[in-house]
């Protein structure tokens, strides 16, 4: 499914995909990294509950 989404994005001229996961979700992190995704350590994510 991830590969299909990536291919569809390429076909539509998308240059970058971004995904997020919880810090504790190491299983997903390993999956994403095995598919070629790179961890971004240059940015922080922020949320605001209202």
HTML snippet that shows the backbone in 3Dmol.js (N, CA, C, O; Angstrom):
<script src="https://3Dmol.org/build/3Dmol-min.js"></script>
<div id="view" style="width:600px;height:400px;position:relative"></div>
<script>
const pdb = `
ATOM      1  N   UNK A   1       0.821  -1.188   0.000  1.00  0.00           N
ATOM      2  CA  UNK A   1       0.000   0.000   0.000  1.00  0.00           C
ATOM      3  C   UNK A   1       0.873   1.263   0.000  1.00  0.00           C
ATOM      4  O   UNK A   1       0.571   2.227  -0.702  1.00  0.00           O
ATOM      5  N   UNK A   2       1.943   1.254   0.780  1.00  0.00           N
ATOM      6  CA  UNK A   2       2.840   2.410   0.814  1.00  0.00           C
ATOM      7  C   UNK A   2       3.478   2.631  -0.556  1.00  0.00           C
ATOM      8  O   UNK A   2       3.607   3.767  -1.014  1.00  0.00           O
ATOM      9  N   UNK A   3       3.870   1.548  -1.196  1.00  0.00           N
ATOM     10  CA  UNK A   3       4.497   1.666  -2.508  1.00  0.00           C
ATOM     11  C   UNK A   3       3.505   2.187  -3.542  1.00  0.00           C
ATOM     12  O   UNK A   3       3.882   2.965  -4.418  1.00  0.00           O
ATOM     13  N   UNK A   4       2.251   1.774  -3.455  1.00  0.00           N
ATOM     14  CA  UNK A   4       1.229   2.259  -4.381  1.00  0.00           C
ATOM     15  C   UNK A   4       0.993   3.751  -4.187  1.00  0.00           C
ATOM     16  O   UNK A   4       0.839   4.489  -5.161  1.00  0.00           O
ATOM     17  N   UNK A   5       0.964   4.196  -2.941  1.00  0.00           N
ATOM     18  CA  UNK A   5       0.777   5.625  -2.661  1.00  0.00           C
ATOM     19  C   UNK A   5       1.956   6.431  -3.184  1.00  0.00           C
ATOM     20  O   UNK A   5       1.776   7.517  -3.735  1.00  0.00           O
ATOM     21  N   UNK A   6       3.161   5.901  -3.011  1.00  0.00           N
ATOM     22  CA  UNK A   6       4.358   6.585  -3.504  1.00  0.00           C
ATOM     23  C   UNK A   6       4.327   6.694  -5.020  1.00  0.00           C
ATOM     24  O   UNK A   6       4.636   7.748  -5.576  1.00  0.00           O
ATOM     25  N   UNK A   7       3.961   5.620  -5.684  1.00  0.00           N
ATOM     26  CA  UNK A   7       3.900   5.636  -7.147  1.00  0.00           C
ATOM     27  C   UNK A   7       2.849   6.622  -7.642  1.00  0.00           C
ATOM     28  O   UNK A   7       3.097   7.365  -8.592  1.00  0.00           O
ATOM     29  N   UNK A   8       1.694   6.637  -7.017  1.00  0.00           N
ATOM     30  CA  UNK A   8       0.639   7.572  -7.400  1.00  0.00           C
ATOM     31  C   UNK A   8       1.110   9.016  -7.233  1.00  0.00           C
ATOM     32  O   UNK A   8       0.839   9.864  -8.082  1.00  0.00           O
ATOM     33  N   UNK A   9       1.807   9.287  -6.148  1.00  0.00           N
ATOM     34  CA  UNK A   9       2.336  10.635  -5.919  1.00  0.00           C
ATOM     35  C   UNK A   9       3.322  11.013  -7.016  1.00  0.00           C
ATOM     36  O   UNK A   9       3.275  12.132  -7.529  1.00  0.00           O
ATOM     37  N   UNK A  10       4.211  10.099  -7.381  1.00  0.00           N
ATOM     38  CA  UNK A  10       5.175  10.368  -8.466  1.00  0.00           C
ATOM     39  C   UNK A  10       4.442  10.698  -9.765  1.00  0.00           C
ATOM     40  O   UNK A  10       4.806  11.640 -10.469  1.00  0.00           O
ATOM     41  N   UNK A  11       3.415   9.923 -10.075  1.00  0.00           N
ATOM     42  CA  UNK A  11       2.660  10.130 -11.313  1.00  0.00           C
ATOM     43  C   UNK A  11       1.988  11.496 -11.348  1.00  0.00           C
ATOM     44  O   UNK A  11       1.713  12.023 -12.425  1.00  0.00           O
ATOM     45  N   UNK A  12       1.723  12.069 -10.185  1.00  0.00           N
ATOM     46  CA  UNK A  12       1.082  13.380 -10.105  1.00  0.00           C
ATOM     47  C   UNK A  12       2.071  14.507  -9.836  1.00  0.00           C
ATOM     48  O   UNK A  12       1.671  15.626  -9.512  1.00  0.00           O
ATOM     49  N   UNK A  13       3.365  14.213  -9.970  1.00  0.00           N
ATOM     50  CA  UNK A  13       4.378  15.246  -9.851  1.00  0.00           C
ATOM     51  C   UNK A  13       4.717  15.672  -8.430  1.00  0.00           C
ATOM     52  O   UNK A  13       5.328  16.721  -8.224  1.00  0.00           O
ATOM     53  N   UNK A  14       4.330  14.877  -7.466  1.00  0.00           N
ATOM     54  CA  UNK A  14       4.643  15.205  -6.071  1.00  0.00           C
ATOM     55  C   UNK A  14       6.130  14.955  -5.836  1.00  0.00           C
ATOM     56  O   UNK A  14       6.652  13.902  -6.201  1.00  0.00           O
ATOM     57  N   UNK A  15       6.807  15.924  -5.227  1.00  0.00           N
ATOM     58  CA  UNK A  15       8.249  15.824  -5.019  1.00  0.00           C
ATOM     59  C   UNK A  15       8.621  15.239  -3.663  1.00  0.00           C
ATOM     60  O   UNK A  15       9.714  14.693  -3.509  1.00  0.00           O
ATOM     61  N   UNK A  16       7.735  15.341  -2.682  1.00  0.00           N
ATOM     62  CA  UNK A  16       8.071  14.864  -1.338  1.00  0.00           C
ATOM     63  C   UNK A  16       6.820  14.399  -0.608  1.00  0.00           C
ATOM     64  O   UNK A  16       5.771  15.041  -0.668  1.00  0.00           O
ATOM     65  N   UNK A  17       6.948  13.292   0.071  1.00  0.00           N
ATOM     66  CA  UNK A  17       5.892  12.796   0.950  1.00  0.00           C
ATOM     67  C   UNK A  17       6.373  12.926   2.390  1.00  0.00           C
ATOM     68  O   UNK A  17       7.560  12.766   2.671  1.00  0.00           O
ATOM     69  N   UNK A  18       5.463  13.212   3.282  1.00  0.00           N
ATOM     70  CA  UNK A  18       5.785  13.347   4.697  1.00  0.00           C
ATOM     71  C   UNK A  18       4.818  12.470   5.485  1.00  0.00           C
ATOM     72  O   UNK A  18       3.616  12.463   5.221  1.00  0.00           O
ATOM     73  N   UNK A  19       5.344  11.743   6.439  1.00  0.00           N
ATOM     74  CA  UNK A  19       4.475  10.993   7.341  1.00  0.00           C
ATOM     75  C   UNK A  19       4.989  11.167   8.756  1.00  0.00           C
ATOM     76  O   UNK A  19       6.150  11.510   8.976  1.00  0.00           O
ATOM     77  N   UNK A  20       4.110  10.926   9.707  1.00  0.00           N
ATOM     78  CA  UNK A  20       4.476  11.038  11.116  1.00  0.00           C
ATOM     79  C   UNK A  20       4.014   9.793  11.855  1.00  0.00           C
ATOM     80  O   UNK A  20       3.031   9.156  11.477  1.00  0.00           O
ATOM     81  N   UNK A  21       4.726   9.464  12.896  1.00  0.00           N
ATOM     82  CA  UNK A  21       4.359   8.358  13.765  1.00  0.00           C
ATOM     83  C   UNK A  21       4.733   8.721  15.198  1.00  0.00           C
ATOM     84  O   UNK A  21       5.589   9.574  15.432  1.00  0.00           O
ATOM     85  N   UNK A  22       4.094   8.076  16.129  1.00  0.00           N
ATOM     86  CA  UNK A  22       4.440   8.323  17.521  1.00  0.00           C
ATOM     87  C   UNK A  22       5.857   7.830  17.797  1.00  0.00           C
ATOM     88  O   UNK A  22       6.313   6.856  17.199  1.00  0.00           O
ATOM     89  N   UNK A  23       6.544   8.508  18.702  1.00  0.00           N
ATOM     90  CA  UNK A  23       7.903   8.133  19.059  1.00  0.00           C
ATOM     91  C   UNK A  23       7.956   6.681  19.527  1.00  0.00           C
ATOM     92  O   UNK A  23       8.920   5.970  19.242  1.00  0.00           O
ATOM     93  N   UNK A  24       6.929   6.245  20.239  1.00  0.00           N
ATOM     94  CA  UNK A  24       6.901   4.892  20.786  1.00  0.00           C
ATOM     95  C   UNK A  24       6.627   3.816  19.740  1.00  0.00           C
ATOM     96  O   UNK A  24       6.824   2.632  20.013  1.00  0.00           O
ATOM     97  N   UNK A  25       6.181   4.204  18.558  1.00  0.00           N
ATOM     98  CA  UNK A  25       5.783   3.231  17.539  1.00  0.00           C
ATOM     99  C   UNK A  25       6.999   2.777  16.729  1.00  0.00           C
ATOM    100  O   UNK A  25       7.124   3.087  15.544  1.00  0.00           O
ATOM    101  N   UNK A  26       7.878   2.047  17.381  1.00  0.00           N
ATOM    102  CA  UNK A  26       9.116   1.611  16.741  1.00  0.00           C
ATOM    103  C   UNK A  26       8.867   0.626  15.604  1.00  0.00           C
ATOM    104  O   UNK A  26       9.635   0.582  14.643  1.00  0.00           O
ATOM    105  N   UNK A  27       7.820  -0.147  15.705  1.00  0.00           N
ATOM    106  CA  UNK A  27       7.502  -1.112  14.644  1.00  0.00           C
ATOM    107  C   UNK A  27       7.235  -0.386  13.323  1.00  0.00           C
ATOM    108  O   UNK A  27       7.749  -0.780  12.277  1.00  0.00           O
ATOM    109  N   UNK A  28       6.432   0.671  13.380  1.00  0.00           N
ATOM    110  CA  UNK A  28       6.150   1.449  12.173  1.00  0.00           C
ATOM    111  C   UNK A  28       7.408   2.142  11.673  1.00  0.00           C
ATOM    112  O   UNK A  28       7.647   2.198  10.467  1.00  0.00           O
ATOM    113  N   UNK A  29       8.209   2.668  12.580  1.00  0.00           N
ATOM    114  CA  UNK A  29       9.438   3.354  12.188  1.00  0.00           C
ATOM    115  C   UNK A  29      10.365   2.414  11.433  1.00  0.00           C
ATOM    116  O   UNK A  29      10.957   2.802  10.426  1.00  0.00           O
ATOM    117  N   UNK A  30      10.496   1.182  11.912  1.00  0.00           N
ATOM    118  CA  UNK A  30      11.333   0.202  11.222  1.00  0.00           C
ATOM    119  C   UNK A  30      10.765  -0.120   9.839  1.00  0.00           C
ATOM    120  O   UNK A  30      11.518  -0.274   8.878  1.00  0.00           O
ATOM    121  N   UNK A  31       9.444  -0.219   9.742  1.00  0.00           N
ATOM    122  CA  UNK A  31       8.817  -0.474   8.445  1.00  0.00           C
ATOM    123  C   UNK A  31       9.129   0.650   7.474  1.00  0.00           C
ATOM    124  O   UNK A  31       9.575   0.400   6.355  1.00  0.00           O
ATOM    125  N   UNK A  32       8.898   1.889   7.894  1.00  0.00           N
ATOM    126  CA  UNK A  32       9.124   3.028   7.007  1.00  0.00           C
ATOM    127  C   UNK A  32      10.580   3.103   6.574  1.00  0.00           C
ATOM    128  O   UNK A  32      10.868   3.344   5.401  1.00  0.00           O
ATOM    129  N   UNK A  33      11.492   2.902   7.504  1.00  0.00           N
ATOM    130  CA  UNK A  33      12.912   2.957   7.163  1.00  0.00           C
ATOM    131  C   UNK A  33      13.296   1.825   6.214  1.00  0.00           C
ATOM    132  O   UNK A  33      14.160   2.010   5.357  1.00  0.00           O
ATOM    133  N   UNK A  34      12.672   0.662   6.351  1.00  0.00           N
ATOM    134  CA  UNK A  34      12.958  -0.452   5.440  1.00  0.00           C
ATOM    135  C   UNK A  34      12.457  -0.164   4.029  1.00  0.00           C
ATOM    136  O   UNK A  34      12.926  -0.765   3.062  1.00  0.00           O
ATOM    137  N   UNK A  35      11.495   0.762   3.916  1.00  0.00           N
ATOM    138  CA  UNK A  35      10.957   1.149   2.609  1.00  0.00           C
ATOM    139  C   UNK A  35      11.683   2.355   2.024  1.00  0.00           C
ATOM    140  O   UNK A  35      11.298   2.864   0.971  1.00  0.00           O
ATOM    141  N   UNK A  36      12.735   2.814   2.705  1.00  0.00           N
ATOM    142  CA  UNK A  36      13.541   3.904   2.175  1.00  0.00           C
ATOM    143  C   UNK A  36      13.258   5.276   2.758  1.00  0.00           C
ATOM    144  O   UNK A  36      13.932   6.243   2.405  1.00  0.00           O
ATOM    145  N   UNK A  37      12.275   5.384   3.644  1.00  0.00           N
ATOM    146  CA  UNK A  37      11.982   6.666   4.278  1.00  0.00           C
ATOM    147  C   UNK A  37      13.133   7.030   5.201  1.00  0.00           C
ATOM    148  O   UNK A  37      13.766   6.153   5.789  1.00  0.00           O
ATOM    149  N   UNK A  38      13.405   8.332   5.329  1.00  0.00           N
ATOM    150  CA  UNK A  38      14.471   8.813   6.198  1.00  0.00           C
ATOM    151  C   UNK A  38      13.886   9.635   7.328  1.00  0.00           C
ATOM    152  O   UNK A  38      13.010  10.474   7.117  1.00  0.00           O
ATOM    153  N   UNK A  39      14.379   9.386   8.528  1.00  0.00           N
ATOM    154  CA  UNK A  39      13.932  10.140   9.700  1.00  0.00           C
ATOM    155  C   UNK A  39      14.424  11.578   9.586  1.00  0.00           C
ATOM    156  O   UNK A  39      15.594  11.823   9.295  1.00  0.00           O
ATOM    157  N   UNK A  40      13.526  12.516   9.817  1.00  0.00           N
ATOM    158  CA  UNK A  40      13.862  13.939   9.752  1.00  0.00           C
ATOM    159  C   UNK A  40      14.094  14.444  11.167  1.00  0.00           C
ATOM    160  O   UNK A  40      13.180  14.451  11.993  1.00  0.00           O
ATOM    161  N   UNK A  41      15.305  14.862  11.436  1.00  0.00           N
ATOM    162  CA  UNK A  41      15.621  15.377  12.768  1.00  0.00           C
ATOM    163  C   UNK A  41      15.768  16.892  12.771  1.00  0.00           C
ATOM    164  O   UNK A  41      16.151  17.476  13.785  1.00  0.00           O
ATOM    165  N   UNK A  42      15.468  17.534  11.644  1.00  0.00           N
ATOM    166  CA  UNK A  42      15.650  18.981  11.535  1.00  0.00           C
ATOM    167  C   UNK A  42      14.417  19.773  11.953  1.00  0.00           C
ATOM    168  O   UNK A  42      14.491  20.993  12.095  1.00  0.00           O
ATOM    169  N   UNK A  43      13.279  19.098  12.152  1.00  0.00           N
ATOM    170  CA  UNK A  43      12.041  19.806  12.445  1.00  0.00           C
ATOM    171  C   UNK A  43      11.359  19.221  13.675  1.00  0.00           C
ATOM    172  O   UNK A  43      11.467  18.028  13.955  1.00  0.00           O
ATOM    173  N   UNK A  44      10.669  20.065  14.388  1.00  0.00           N
ATOM    174  CA  UNK A  44       9.806  19.642  15.487  1.00  0.00           C
ATOM    175  C   UNK A  44       8.362  19.743  15.016  1.00  0.00           C
ATOM    176  O   UNK A  44       8.024  20.632  14.235  1.00  0.00           O
ATOM    177  N   UNK A  45       7.521  18.852  15.479  1.00  0.00           N
ATOM    178  CA  UNK A  45       6.095  18.948  15.205  1.00  0.00           C
ATOM    179  C   UNK A  45       5.392  19.582  16.396  1.00  0.00           C
ATOM    180  O   UNK A  45       5.767  19.343  17.544  1.00  0.00           O
ATOM    181  N   UNK A  46       4.388  20.380  16.126  1.00  0.00           N
ATOM    182  CA  UNK A  46       3.629  21.050  17.182  1.00  0.00           C
ATOM    183  C   UNK A  46       2.149  20.781  16.996  1.00  0.00           C
ATOM    184  O   UNK A  46       1.655  20.730  15.869  1.00  0.00           O
ATOM    185  N   UNK A  47       1.441  20.610  18.104  1.00  0.00           N
ATOM    186  CA  UNK A  47      -0.006  20.417  18.103  1.00  0.00           C
ATOM    187  C   UNK A  47      -0.626  21.406  19.070  1.00  0.00           C
ATOM    188  O   UNK A  47      -0.003  21.815  20.049  1.00  0.00           O
ATOM    189  N   UNK A  48      -1.854  21.783  18.783  1.00  0.00           N
ATOM    190  CA  UNK A  48      -2.599  22.655  19.684  1.00  0.00           C
ATOM    191  C   UNK A  48      -3.998  22.084  19.837  1.00  0.00           C
ATOM    192  O   UNK A  48      -4.785  22.110  18.892  1.00  0.00           O
ATOM    193  N   UNK A  49      -4.314  21.569  21.019  1.00  0.00           N
ATOM    194  CA  UNK A  49      -5.671  21.106  21.306  1.00  0.00           C
ATOM    195  C   UNK A  49      -6.513  22.315  21.682  1.00  0.00           C
ATOM    196  O   UNK A  49      -6.124  23.108  22.539  1.00  0.00           O
ATOM    197  N   UNK A  50      -7.674  22.456  21.036  1.00  0.00           N
ATOM    198  CA  UNK A  50      -8.545  23.609  21.337  1.00  0.00           C
ATOM    199  C   UNK A  50      -9.930  23.146  21.719  1.00  0.00           C
ATOM    200  O   UNK A  50     -10.800  23.969  22.006  1.00  0.00           O
TER     201      UNK A  50
END
`;
const viewer = $3Dmol.createViewer("view");
viewer.addModel(pdb, "pdb");
viewer.setStyle({}, {cartoon: {color: "spectrum"}});
viewer.zoomTo();
viewer.render();
</script>
